[in-house]
Amino acid sequence: MAVKIHPELLGQMERAGRSPVQAVVQLRAAHQPEVIPSPEDAVRLADIVLDRVAADVGHKAMRTNVLRNLATVIVEADPDYLRALIAQPEVISAIPNNTAESPFIPPKGKRPE
């Protein structure tokens, strides 16, 4: 399964220099990407992947938060760490935690008050 990376996350990592970037990363077992892991398996998987990346780049992420029921981890780290993270076989998608576009969807055809 090919990893889906949001283009805005790539742009944030390019512009960051050595500054931290926040990303929301979904994980799945590399041998079963279609199966959502249990909360306990998600925590184990996140620990394994984050430790592997830390060993590869030589330092840990600044902050992490595992959303165990979603098999998702929110990571704040330098771009080198994030590039190594999104290259892991367990990562299925990555999006920026902070986006330039508003999450607000304006109403269409709203009746005047």
N, CA, C and O atoms as a Tinker XYZ file with bonds, in Angstrom:
   452  protein
     1  N      0.844000   -1.181000    0.000000    73     2
     2  CA     0.000000    0.000000    0.000000    64     1     3
     3  C      0.889000    1.244000    0.000000    63     2     4     5
     4  O      1.793000    1.362000    0.827000    81     3
     5  N      0.634000    2.169000   -0.925000    73     3     6
     6  CA     1.424000    3.397000   -1.022000    64     5     7
     7  C      0.986000    4.391000    0.053000    63     6     8     9
     8  O     -0.205000    4.559000    0.319000    81     7
     9  N      1.964000    5.038000    0.658000    73     7    10
    10  CA     1.676000    6.026000    1.688000    64     9    11
    11  C      1.097000    7.287000    1.047000    63    10    12    13
    12  O      1.548000    7.717000   -0.015000    81    11
    13  N      0.097000    7.872000    1.702000    73    11    14
    14  CA    -0.526000    9.101000    1.208000    64    13    15
    15  C     -0.016000   10.257000    2.075000    63    14    16    17
    16  O     -0.283000   10.319000    3.275000    81    15
    17  N      0.718000   11.164000    1.439000    73    15    18
    18  CA     1.280000   12.313000    2.136000    64    17    19
    19  C      0.569000   13.565000    1.633000    63    18    20    21
    20  O      0.521000   13.814000    0.428000    81    19
    21  N      0.019000   14.351000    2.553000    73    19    22
    22  CA    -0.652000   15.596000    2.182000    64    21    23
    23  C      0.403000   16.572000    1.652000    63    22    24    25
    24  O      1.445000   16.744000    2.285000    81    23
    25  N      0.154000   17.215000    0.500000    73    23    26
    26  CA     1.145000   18.125000   -0.071000    64    25    27
    27  C      1.518000   19.278000    0.864000    63    26    28    29
    28  O      2.656000   19.748000    0.844000    81    27
    29  N      0.575000   19.731000    1.676000    73    27    30
    30  CA     0.882000   20.831000    2.601000    64    29    31
    31  C      1.916000   20.407000    3.642000    63    30    32    33
    32  O      2.741000   21.222000    4.054000    81    31
    33  N      1.883000   19.154000    4.070000    73    31    34
    34  CA     2.881000   18.659000    5.017000    64    33    35
    35  C      4.271000   18.697000    4.377000    63    34    36    37
    36  O      5.240000   19.105000    5.019000    81    35
    37  N      4.369000   18.277000    3.126000    73    35    38
    38  CA     5.657000   18.324000    2.419000    64    37    39
    39  C      6.166000   19.757000    2.331000    63    38    40    41
    40  O      7.357000   20.003000    2.518000    81    39
    41  N      5.281000   20.695000    2.051000    73    39    42
    42  CA     5.659000   22.103000    1.979000    64    41    43
    43  C      6.120000   22.641000    3.322000    63    42    44    45
    44  O      7.101000   23.381000    3.394000    81    43
    45  N      5.416000   22.271000    4.388000    73    43    46
    46  CA     5.814000   22.715000    5.724000    64    45    47
    47  C      7.198000   22.181000    6.079000    63    46    48    49
    48  O      8.006000   22.895000    6.674000    81    47
    49  N      7.473000   20.936000    5.721000    73    47    50
    50  CA     8.780000   20.353000    6.027000    64    49    51
    51  C      9.881000   21.049000    5.218000    63    50    52    53
    52  O     10.989000   21.234000    5.723000    81    51
    53  N      9.592000   21.434000    3.972000    73    51    54
    54  CA    10.581000   22.130000    3.144000    64    53    55
    55  C     10.912000   23.506000    3.712000    63    54    56    57
    56  O     12.076000   23.908000    3.727000    81    55
    57  N      9.891000   24.230000    4.181000    73    55    58
    58  CA    10.078000   25.588000    4.679000    64    57    59
    59  C     10.596000   25.650000    6.109000    63    58    60    61
    60  O     11.059000   26.703000    6.549000    81    59
    61  N     10.528000   24.547000    6.838000    73    59    62
    62  CA    10.832000   24.562000    8.277000    64    61    63
    63  C     12.305000   24.742000    8.597000    63    62    64    65
    64  O     12.638000   25.236000    9.674000    81    63
    65  N     13.187000   24.360000    7.704000    73    63    66
    66  CA    14.612000   24.377000    8.052000    64    65    67
    67  C     14.865000   23.371000    9.169000    63    66    68    69
    68  O     14.636000   22.176000    8.979000    81    67
    69  N     15.330000   23.827000   10.325000    73    67    70
    70  CA    15.549000   22.950000   11.481000    64    69    71
    71  C     14.415000   23.074000   12.505000    63    70    72    73
    72  O     14.458000   22.427000   13.551000    81    71
    73  N     13.407000   23.896000   12.215000    73    71    74
    74  CA    12.281000   24.096000   13.139000    64    73    75
    75  C     11.375000   22.875000   13.148000    63    74    76    77
    76  O     11.310000   22.141000   12.161000    81    75
    77  N     10.669000   22.651000   14.264000    73    75    78
    78  CA     9.777000   21.498000   14.333000    64    77    79
    79  C      8.523000   21.675000   13.482000    63    78    80    81
    80  O      8.060000   22.789000   13.238000    81    79
    81  N      7.998000   20.547000   13.046000    73    79    82
    82  CA     6.759000   20.477000   12.276000    64    81    83
    83  C      5.885000   19.437000   12.965000    63    82    84    85
    84  O      6.388000   18.438000   13.479000    81    83
    85  N      4.569000   19.673000   12.975000    73    83    86
    86  CA     3.643000   18.708000   13.563000    64    85    87
    87  C      2.910000   17.956000   12.459000    63    86    88    89
    88  O      2.429000   18.546000   11.491000    81    87
    89  N      2.838000   16.632000   12.630000    73    87    90
    90  CA     2.164000   15.788000   11.641000    64    89    91
    91  C      1.273000   14.775000   12.343000    63    90    92    93
    92  O      1.544000   14.359000   13.469000    81    91
    93  N      0.208000   14.388000   11.659000    73    91    94
    94  CA    -0.696000   13.342000   12.126000    64    93    95
    95  C     -0.476000   12.148000   11.200000    63    94    96    97
    96  O     -0.711000   12.231000    9.994000    81    95
    97  N     -0.019000   11.032000   11.785000    73    95    98
    98  CA     0.419000    9.879000   11.001000    64    97    99
    99  C     -0.408000    8.651000   11.365000    63    98   100   101
   100  O     -0.509000    8.287000   12.536000    81    99
   101  N     -1.000000    8.014000   10.356000    73    99   102
   102  CA    -1.755000    6.777000   10.572000    64   101   103
   103  C     -0.840000    5.590000   10.358000    63   102   104   105
   104  O     -0.038000    5.562000    9.424000    81   103
   105  N     -0.976000    4.599000   11.246000    73   103   106
   106  CA    -0.133000    3.408000   11.191000    64   105   107
   107  C     -0.965000    2.148000   10.988000    63   106   108   109
   108  O     -2.108000    2.061000   11.434000    81   107
   109  N     -0.374000    1.185000   10.312000    73   107   110
   110  CA    -0.935000   -0.158000   10.164000    64   109   111
   111  C      0.232000   -1.133000   10.150000    63   110   112   113
   112  O      1.353000   -0.759000    9.807000    81   111
   113  N     -0.024000   -2.361000   10.516000    73   111   114
   114  CA     1.013000   -3.383000   10.438000    64   113   115
   115  C      1.454000   -3.510000    8.984000    63   114   116   117
   116  O      0.611000   -3.574000    8.089000    81   115
   117  N      2.753000   -3.546000    8.738000    73   115   118
   118  CA     3.280000   -3.577000    7.368000    64   117   119
   119  C      2.776000   -4.787000    6.587000    63   118   120   121
   120  O      2.561000   -4.704000    5.378000    81   119
   121  N      2.588000   -5.906000    7.274000    73   119   122
   122  CA     2.144000   -7.127000    6.586000    64   121   123
   123  C      0.623000   -7.215000    6.458000    63   122   124   125
   124  O      0.120000   -8.084000    5.745000    81   123
   125  N     -0.133000   -6.321000    7.145000    73   123   126
   126  CA    -1.601000   -6.307000    7.055000    64   125   127
   127  C     -2.118000   -4.866000    7.059000    63   126   128   129
   128  O     -2.756000   -4.461000    8.031000    81   127
   129  N     -1.867000   -4.086000    6.015000    73   127   130
   130  CA    -2.272000   -2.676000    6.027000    64   129   131
   131  C     -3.778000   -2.452000    6.011000    63   130   132   133
   132  O     -4.243000   -1.356000    6.323000    81   131
   133  N     -4.538000   -3.469000    5.654000    73   131   134
   134  CA    -5.999000   -3.311000    5.605000    64   133   135
   135  C     -6.667000   -3.544000    6.963000    63   134   136   137
   136  O     -7.859000   -3.276000    7.108000    81   135
   137  N     -5.932000   -4.032000    7.950000    73   135   138
   138  CA    -6.489000   -4.354000    9.262000    64   137   139
   139  C     -6.156000   -3.238000   10.255000    63   138   140   141
   140  O     -4.992000   -2.880000   10.431000    81   139
   141  N     -7.192000   -2.692000   10.900000    73   139   142
   142  CA    -6.971000   -1.685000   11.937000    64   141   143
   143  C     -6.557000   -2.405000   13.214000    63   142   144   145
   144  O     -7.280000   -3.281000   13.688000    81   143
   145  N     -5.399000   -2.048000   13.781000    73   143   146
   146  CA    -4.944000   -2.743000   14.980000    64   145   147
   147  C     -5.784000   -2.395000   16.199000    63   146   148   149
   148  O     -6.407000   -1.335000   16.256000    81   147
   149  N     -5.793000   -3.298000   17.173000    73   147   150
   150  CA    -6.471000   -3.033000   18.440000    64   149   151
   151  C     -5.755000   -1.875000   19.131000    63   150   152   153
   152  O     -4.618000   -1.570000   18.772000    81   151
   153  N     -6.381000   -1.221000   20.107000    73   151   154
   154  CA    -5.708000   -0.126000   20.813000    64   153   155
   155  C     -4.351000   -0.534000   21.402000    63   154   156   157
   156  O     -3.390000    0.232000   21.334000    81   155
   157  N     -4.274000   -1.718000   21.968000    73   155   158
   158  CA    -3.009000   -2.179000   22.552000    64   157   159
   159  C     -1.956000   -2.401000   21.470000    63   158   160   161
   160  O     -0.794000   -2.033000   21.642000    81   159
   161  N     -2.370000   -3.008000   20.349000    73   159   162
   162  CA    -1.448000   -3.227000   19.235000    64   161   163
   163  C     -1.007000   -1.897000   18.616000    63   162   164   165
   164  O      0.134000   -1.761000   18.175000    81   163
   165  N     -1.910000   -0.925000   18.586000    73   163   166
   166  CA    -1.578000    0.388000   18.025000    64   165   167
   167  C     -0.488000    1.067000   18.851000    63   166   168   169
   168  O      0.424000    1.674000   18.290000    81   167
   169  N     -0.573000    0.972000   20.166000    73   167   170
   170  CA     0.448000    1.563000   21.036000    64   169   171
   171  C      1.785000    0.864000   20.826000    63   170   172   173
   172  O      2.821000    1.520000   20.720000    81   171
   173  N      1.763000   -0.465000   20.767000    73   171   174
   174  CA     2.995000   -1.227000   20.528000    64   173   175
   175  C      3.611000   -0.867000   19.181000    63   174   176   177
   176  O      4.818000   -0.652000   19.076000    81   175
   177  N      2.768000   -0.804000   18.153000    73   175   178
   178  CA     3.234000   -0.480000   16.815000    64   177   179
   179  C      3.849000    0.918000   16.779000    63   178   180   181
   180  O      4.908000    1.117000   16.183000    81   179
   181  N      3.193000    1.880000   17.410000    73   179   182
   182  CA     3.720000    3.246000   17.451000    64   181   183
   183  C      5.073000    3.284000   18.160000    63   182   184   185
   184  O      6.001000    3.939000   17.685000    81   183
   185  N      5.192000    2.593000   19.283000    73   183   186
   186  CA     6.466000    2.558000   20.014000    64   185   187
   187  C      7.585000    1.973000   19.153000    63   186   188   189
   188  O      8.696000    2.502000   19.121000    81   187
   189  N      7.284000    0.887000   18.463000    73   187   190
   190  CA     8.290000    0.231000   17.615000    64   189   191
   191  C      8.742000    1.169000   16.495000    63   190   192   193
   192  O      9.939000    1.330000   16.257000    81   191
   193  N      7.781000    1.782000   15.812000    73   191   194
   194  CA     8.106000    2.649000   14.678000    64   193   195
   195  C      8.866000    3.889000   15.142000    63   194   196   197
   196  O      9.877000    4.255000   14.541000    81   195
   197  N      8.389000    4.541000   16.207000    73   195   198
   198  CA     9.045000    5.753000   16.694000    64   197   199
   199  C     10.456000    5.465000   17.200000    63   198   200   201
   200  O     11.366000    6.265000   16.983000    81   199
   201  N     10.643000    4.331000   17.871000    73   199   202
   202  CA    11.984000    3.952000   18.336000    64   201   203
   203  C     12.916000    3.652000   17.163000    63   202   204   205
   204  O     14.091000    4.016000   17.191000    81   203
   205  N     12.394000    2.991000   16.139000    73   203   206
   206  CA    13.201000    2.673000   14.959000    64   205   207
   207  C     13.665000    3.954000   14.261000    63   206   208   209
   208  O     14.825000    4.070000   13.864000    81   207
   209  N     12.749000    4.910000   14.116000    73   207   210
   210  CA    13.095000    6.177000   13.469000    64   209   211
   211  C     14.123000    6.931000   14.318000    63   210   212   213
   212  O     15.075000    7.493000   13.777000    81   211
   213  N     13.939000    6.948000   15.637000    73   211   214
   214  CA    14.891000    7.627000   16.519000    64   213   215
   215  C     16.287000    7.018000   16.384000    63   214   216   217
   216  O     17.283000    7.741000   16.384000    81   215
   217  N     16.359000    5.707000   16.271000    73   215   218
   218  CA    17.655000    5.043000   16.093000    64   217   219
   219  C     18.265000    5.406000   14.739000    63   218   220   221
   220  O     19.480000    5.573000   14.633000    81   219
   221  N     17.434000    5.528000   13.708000    73   219   222
   222  CA    17.928000    5.861000   12.366000    64   221   223
   223  C     18.470000    7.288000   12.283000    63   222   224   225
   224  O     19.524000    7.518000   11.689000    81   223
   225  N     17.751000    8.253000   12.879000    73   223   226
   226  CA    18.152000    9.656000   12.748000    64   225   227
   227  C     19.024000   10.139000   13.908000    63   226   228   229
   228  O     19.636000   11.204000   13.816000    81   227
   229  N     19.088000    9.382000   14.982000    73   227   230
   230  CA    19.958000    9.734000   16.098000    64   229   231
   231  C     19.327000   10.585000   17.180000    63   230   232   233
   232  O     20.026000   11.043000   18.084000    81   231
   233  N     18.030000   10.806000   17.112000    73   231   234
   234  CA    17.327000   11.553000   18.168000    64   233   235
   235  C     15.832000   11.243000   18.112000    63   234   236   237
   236  O     15.309000   10.792000   17.093000    81   235
   237  N     15.160000   11.497000   19.237000    73   235   238
   238  CA    13.720000   11.258000   19.326000    64   237   239
   239  C     12.940000   12.484000   18.853000    63   238   240   241
   240  O     13.496000   13.569000   18.681000    81   239
   241  N     11.653000   12.284000   18.650000    73   239   242
   242  CA    10.749000   13.393000   18.344000    64   241   243
   243  C     10.608000   14.264000   19.586000    63   242   244   245
   244  O     10.793000   13.788000   20.706000    81   243
   245  N     10.284000   15.531000   19.392000    73   243   246
   246  CA    10.101000   16.438000   20.528000    64   245   247
   247  C      8.893000   16.045000   21.357000    63   246   248   249
   248  O      8.950000   16.005000   22.586000    81   247
   249  N      7.802000   15.756000   20.670000    73   247   250
   250  CA     6.570000   15.338000   21.359000    64   249   251
   251  C      5.833000   14.332000   20.501000    63   250   252   253
   252  O      5.853000   14.405000   19.272000    81   251
   253  N      5.183000   13.391000   21.166000    73   251   254
   254  CA     4.323000   12.437000   20.471000    64   253   255
   255  C      3.069000   12.209000   21.309000    63   254   256   257
   256  O      3.088000   12.325000   22.534000    81   255
   257  N      1.996000   11.887000   20.629000    73   255   258
   258  CA     0.741000   11.548000   21.290000    64   257   259
   259  C      0.089000   10.440000   20.469000    63   258   260   261
   260  O     -0.286000   10.654000   19.316000    81   259
   261  N     -0.043000    9.267000   21.058000    73   259   262
   262  CA    -0.634000    8.126000   20.356000    64   261   263
   263  C     -2.140000    8.121000   20.598000    63   262   264   265
   264  O     -2.601000    8.085000   21.739000    81   263
   265  N     -2.889000    8.156000   19.514000    73   263   266
   266  CA    -4.348000    8.024000   19.571000    64   265   267
   267  C     -4.644000    6.543000   19.344000    63   266   268   269
   268  O     -4.876000    6.096000   18.221000    81   267
   269  N     -4.627000    5.817000   20.427000    73   267   270
   270  CA    -4.654000    4.361000   20.382000    64   269   271
   271  C     -5.872000    3.779000   19.676000    63   270   272   273
   272  O     -5.749000    2.761000   18.994000    81   271
   273  N     -7.024000    4.383000   19.817000    73   271   274
   274  CA    -8.229000    3.843000   19.187000    64   273   275
   275  C     -8.271000    4.098000   17.680000    63   274   276   277
   276  O     -9.065000    3.485000   16.966000    81   275
   277  N     -7.421000    4.998000   17.199000    73   275   278
   278  CA    -7.381000    5.331000   15.769000    64   277   279
   279  C     -6.126000    4.814000   15.080000    63   278   280   281
   280  O     -5.976000    4.968000   13.868000    81   279
   281  N     -5.221000    4.201000   15.843000    73   279   282
   282  CA    -3.921000    3.749000   15.315000    64   281   283
   283  C     -3.213000    4.904000   14.621000    63   282   284   285
   284  O     -2.686000    4.770000   13.516000    81   283
   285  N     -3.220000    6.040000   15.305000    73   283   286
   286  CA    -2.667000    7.282000   14.776000    64   285   287
   287  C     -1.757000    7.903000   15.813000    63   286   288   289
   288  O     -2.004000    7.797000   17.014000    81   287
   289  N     -0.705000    8.553000   15.343000    73   287   290
   290  CA     0.211000    9.230000   16.250000    64   289   291
   291  C      0.412000   10.658000   15.758000    63   290   292   293
   292  O      0.630000   10.894000   14.570000    81   291
   293  N      0.335000   11.606000   16.691000    73   291   294
   294  CA     0.627000   13.005000   16.397000    64   293   295
   295  C      2.068000   13.233000   16.817000    63   294   296   297
   296  O      2.442000   12.949000   17.955000    81   295
   297  N      2.867000   13.740000   15.913000    73   295   298
   298  CA     4.306000   13.867000   16.136000    64   297   299
   299  C      4.739000   15.306000   15.893000    63   298   300   301
   300  O      4.376000   15.919000   14.890000    81   299
   301  N      5.526000   15.835000   16.834000    73   299   302
   302  CA     6.201000   17.113000   16.620000    64   301   303
   303  C      7.690000   16.813000   16.573000    63   302   304   305
   304  O      8.265000   16.337000   17.552000    81   303
   305  N      8.313000   17.093000   15.433000    73   303   306
   306  CA     9.715000   16.745000   15.251000    64   305   307
   307  C     10.297000   17.596000   14.122000    63   306   308   309
   308  O      9.575000   18.275000   13.391000    81   307
   309  N     11.626000   17.537000   14.003000    73   307   310
   310  CA    12.286000   18.245000   12.912000    64   309   311
   311  C     11.987000   17.511000   11.596000    63   310   312   313
   312  O     11.616000   16.338000   11.611000    81   311
   313  N     12.148000   18.197000   10.469000    73   311   314
   314  CA    11.830000   17.582000    9.178000    64   313   315
   315  C     12.593000   16.286000    8.881000    63   314   316   317
   316  O     12.044000   15.384000    8.248000    81   315
   317  N     13.849000   16.180000    9.327000    73   315   318
   318  CA    14.610000   14.937000    9.092000    64   317   319
   319  C     13.924000   13.746000    9.749000    63   318   320   321
   320  O     13.807000   12.677000    9.151000    81   319
   321  N     13.473000   13.941000   10.980000    73   319   322
   322  CA    12.775000   12.870000   11.693000    64   321   323
   323  C     11.484000   12.509000   10.959000    63   322   324   325
   324  O     11.182000   11.332000   10.760000    81   323
   325  N     10.722000   13.536000   10.556000    73   323   326
   326  CA     9.443000   13.264000    9.877000    64   325   327
   327  C      9.647000   12.566000    8.535000    63   326   328   329
   328  O      8.869000   11.684000    8.171000    81   327
   329  N     10.688000   12.953000    7.799000    73   327   330
   330  CA    10.959000   12.276000    6.526000    64   329   331
   331  C     11.259000   10.794000    6.759000    63   330   332   333
   332  O     10.792000    9.932000    6.015000    81   331
   333  N     12.044000   10.511000    7.800000    73   331   334
   334  CA    12.352000    9.110000    8.120000    64   333   335
   335  C     11.098000    8.379000    8.586000    63   334   336   337
   336  O     10.913000    7.201000    8.280000    81   335
   337  N     10.237000    9.074000    9.325000    73   335   338
   338  CA     9.007000    8.451000    9.821000    64   337   339
   339  C      8.072000    8.078000    8.677000    63   338   340   341
   340  O      7.563000    6.958000    8.629000    81   339
   341  N      7.844000    9.015000    7.755000    73   339   342
   342  CA     6.884000    8.719000    6.681000    64   341   343
   343  C      7.431000    7.710000    5.680000    63   342   344   345
   344  O      6.683000    7.209000    4.841000    81   343
   345  N      8.708000    7.407000    5.752000    73   343   346
   346  CA     9.297000    6.378000    4.891000    64   345   347
   347  C      9.136000    4.971000    5.467000    63   346   348   349
   348  O      9.474000    3.995000    4.798000    81   347
   349  N      8.626000    4.849000    6.693000    73   347   350
   350  CA     8.471000    3.540000    7.338000    64   349   351
   351  C      7.342000    2.751000    6.673000    63   350   352   353
   352  O      6.349000    3.344000    6.251000    81   351
   353  N      7.473000    1.431000    6.572000    73   351   354
   354  CA     6.444000    0.625000    5.900000    64   353   355
   355  C      5.109000    0.599000    6.647000    63   354   356   357
   356  O      4.083000    0.275000    6.049000    81   355
   357  N      5.100000    0.929000    7.925000    73   355   358
   358  CA     3.854000    0.912000    8.701000    64   357   359
   359  C      3.019000    2.176000    8.514000    63   358   360   361
   360  O      1.853000    2.200000    8.909000    81   359
   361  N      3.579000    3.209000    7.932000    73   359   362
   362  CA     2.867000    4.481000    7.752000    64   361   363
   363  C      2.004000    4.391000    6.496000    63   362   364   365
   364  O      2.492000    4.079000    5.410000    81   363
   365  N      0.695000    4.675000    6.668000    73   363   366
   366  CA    -0.200000    4.643000    5.502000    64   365   367
   367  C     -0.623000    6.040000    5.062000    63   366   368   369
   368  O     -0.995000    6.234000    3.904000    81   367
   369  N     -0.572000    7.027000    5.980000    73   367   370
   370  CA    -0.883000    8.398000    5.592000    64   369   371
   371  C     -0.269000    9.371000    6.586000    63   370   372   373
   372  O     -0.011000    9.035000    7.742000    81   371
   373  N     -0.039000   10.598000    6.097000    73   371   374
   374  CA     0.485000   11.661000    6.950000    64   373   375
   375  C     -0.090000   12.984000    6.475000    63   374   376   377
   376  O     -0.062000   13.299000    5.285000    81   375
   377  N     -0.612000   13.754000    7.424000    73   375   378
   378  CA    -1.166000   15.069000    7.123000    64   377   379
   379  C     -0.596000   16.071000    8.128000    63   378   380   381
   380  O     -0.141000   15.680000    9.202000    81   379
   381  N     -0.621000   17.356000    7.784000    73   379   382
   382  CA    -0.136000   18.339000    8.749000    64   381   383
   383  C     -1.126000   18.481000    9.901000    63   382   384   385
   384  O     -2.335000   18.358000    9.706000    81   383
   385  N     -0.613000   18.740000   11.097000    73   383   386
   386  CA    -1.489000   18.973000   12.240000    64   385   387
   387  C     -2.091000   20.369000   12.167000    63   386   388   389
   388  O     -3.208000   20.594000   12.631000    81   387
   389  N     -1.352000   21.304000   11.586000    73   387   390
   390  CA    -1.826000   22.679000   11.398000    64   389   391
   391  C     -1.864000   22.964000    9.907000    63   390   392   393
   392  O     -0.875000   22.763000    9.202000    81   391
   393  N     -3.015000   23.434000    9.428000    73   391   394
   394  CA    -3.152000   23.715000    8.000000    64   393   395
   395  C     -3.413000   25.201000    7.776000    63   394   396   397
   396  O     -3.935000   25.892000    8.651000    81   395
   397  N     -3.046000   25.678000    6.601000    73   395   398
   398  CA    -3.267000   27.076000    6.247000    64   397   399
   399  C     -4.738000   27.330000    5.928000    63   398   400   401
   400  O     -5.251000   28.423000    6.170000    81   399
   401  N     -5.404000   26.330000    5.392000    73   399   402
   402  CA    -6.806000   26.513000    5.031000    64   401   403
   403  C     -7.697000   26.297000    6.242000    63   402   404   405
   404  O     -7.393000   25.484000    7.115000    81   403
   405  N     -8.781000   27.021000    6.284000    73   403   406
   406  CA    -9.713000   26.932000    7.401000    64   405   407
   407  C    -10.508000   25.634000    7.335000    63   406   408   409
   408  O    -10.923000   25.214000    6.254000    81   407
   409  N    -10.725000   24.988000    8.496000    73   407   410
   410  CA   -11.558000   23.780000    8.487000    64   409   411
   411  C    -13.049000   24.109000    8.392000    63   410   412   413
   412  O    -13.875000   23.213000    8.221000    81   411
   413  N    -13.393000   25.404000    8.504000    73   411   414
   414  CA   -14.781000   25.833000    8.447000    64   413   415
   415  C    -15.300000   25.735000    7.023000    63   414   416   417
   416  O    -14.691000   26.267000    6.095000    81   415
   417  N    -16.413000   25.063000    6.854000    73   415   418
   418  CA   -17.067000   24.955000    5.547000    64   417   419
   419  C    -18.258000   25.901000    5.560000    63   418   420   421
   420  O    -19.210000   25.687000    6.310000    81   419
   421  N    -18.216000   26.951000    4.735000    73   419   422
   422  CA   -19.321000   27.908000    4.755000    64   421   423
   423  C    -20.604000   27.269000    4.239000    63   422   424   425
   424  O    -20.564000   26.423000    3.346000    81   423
   425  N    -21.746000   27.675000    4.801000    73   423   426
   426  CA   -23.027000   27.103000    4.358000    64   425   427
   427  C    -23.391000   27.573000    2.952000    63   426   428   429
   428  O    -23.084000   28.700000    2.565000    81   427
   429  N    -24.035000   26.713000    2.208000    73   427   430
   430  CA   -24.497000   27.039000    0.855000    64   429   431
   431  C    -26.025000   27.168000    0.902000    63   430   432   433
   432  O    -26.715000   26.341000    1.498000    81   431
   433  N    -26.525000   28.208000    0.269000    73   431   434
   434  CA   -27.962000   28.375000    0.177000    64   433   435
   435  C    -28.635000   28.629000    1.519000    63   434   436   437
   436  O    -29.780000   28.228000    1.723000    81   435
   437  N    -27.948000   29.279000    2.419000    73   435   438
   438  CA   -28.511000   29.574000    3.741000    64   437   439
   439  C    -29.633000   30.591000    3.589000    63   438   440   441
   440  O    -29.512000   31.571000    2.855000    81   439
   441  N    -30.717000   30.339000    4.294000    73   439   442
   442  CA   -31.861000   31.270000    4.250000    64   441   443
   443  C    -31.522000   32.520000    5.039000    63   442   444   445
   444  O    -30.893000   32.437000    6.093000    81   443
   445  N    -31.935000   33.687000    4.537000    73   443   446
   446  CA   -31.691000   34.932000    5.294000    64   445   447
   447  C    -32.468000   34.908000    6.601000    63   446   448   449
   448  O    -33.548000   34.325000    6.697000    81   447
   449  N    -31.892000   35.554000    7.597000    73   447   450
   450  CA   -32.538000   35.565000    8.924000    64   449   451
   451  C    -33.383000   36.779000    9.090000    63   450   452
   452  O    -34.003000   36.961000   10.137000    81   451
